């Protein structure tokens, strides 16, 4: 979207000129400790950044800021520990010159901690450090956050800084009594009109009796907004009765429940694509959702209608949601097309870390040959396959963040069991295990992701087999970054593979991320893939890749750009772009 405005195309030239506030050129001289750019930022002057080599060096300050320039500089130097700093401001009609003499800073002379909870790691001041007020305030905030994180909401914290300006020293004292452990109390909900209390309480992670923790409050916010039924959610945990904290939740239901989306773009796998969707949130109340998704490209056409109903059943307080989806897709693979009609329904339980989904699926998959000169599958692979299978998907997520984790682990187990209801349906079992581990030392974040998959086909009962698209393929951001999405089939050598899908899959990804500058990170990685034709065959060839990447951290996760190369043949490479983390 472009925010462009213009006026005065046909009027007086004076009417089309931009209105600019009067400014003065500003200079700083005499500073030794601080860079001039630090001082310019402190007084809100406009100047070029170090990377803006094309801009003029001249720094300017708006005239409306000049009356408070002296006070602004005094606050800056005091906050940085230079209470004796001196500066003279000289102003002409066009220029402002500030002569700076920083003088001696105030240093930390003594640190005294009296606490029944270990806060030594949180108090980052050392004797001889310059006393900065922002650091002092920051340490207090970290102590408060630690107390609330550990459940001590009745703490008594007293912090003092005794500054001696004549001797340029400061004595710091921290007195803390942690108090008793607090727990969450009764949950009260109000503001809801068409959504029952039980549905809202099913998303409350700060449950009655749980140890007080602000992370659980944040998780509750995320879960409630995840229902996509509220314009606003407000949680109040400020009240306290004998270390019990009641939870008050006020919601405002969505006033405009229809959401429309349309767009066009390019996908490295399916090419140019147009897509659209319409969603009805809070469909007939109770936070139900109805959604229609449509997309079209030369390689893929999709139409899916889905329905979601929270809390359809509550056995012993174990909340279960209901989901269902059905539709049609037609997708082109290397060597064949997969045309599919399907219907799935499932029960789902989601808590702080656990996500369990148990469902049943029906699929009719027609595998047809491509007439474009690509390698072909065996003749028996081109067929109509009817699949009926229950499936179970269990996730345990112990990462510290889903958007950009620094610590923790993630486990997933998936299984589906094909039921041979007649001679036309497929008899098979498919299993997939995944484990992720993330650990950070200083600023270096290291991650490892392992995957293992096996498919067993009941040839004796039903020799129809399963569609090739149901088998394992690799390639892309989540398996091997030297190849595009699903480009790797059964591997025949460290540099070659087939178009056939595999019945056994092993994959190992290792990555290290380190900050380069600000929110920009660099990364190195290694991806290793094994795909074999037969079930339980773990002796196949391995394709290994290595590469480098950059990540730009945003509030919704990193923007990632990776370049991976096959270690045996660097002429085989892939460029991957992703929004979000792969571990």
Helices and strands as residue ranges (DSSP letters): G 13-16, E 23-29, H 36-42, E 60-62, G 63-68, H 69-79, E 86-91, E 95-101, E 107-115, H 133-149, E 156-164, E 169-177, E 183-190, H 197-201, H 214-225, E 230-236, E 244-253, E 258-267, E 271-281, E 289-297, E 300-315, E 318-333, E 336-350, E 354-369, G 379-381, E 384-397, E 408-418, E 428-441, E 444-457, G 468-470, E 491-493, E 496-497, E 504-517, E 520-532, E 542-554, E 557-566, E 573-579
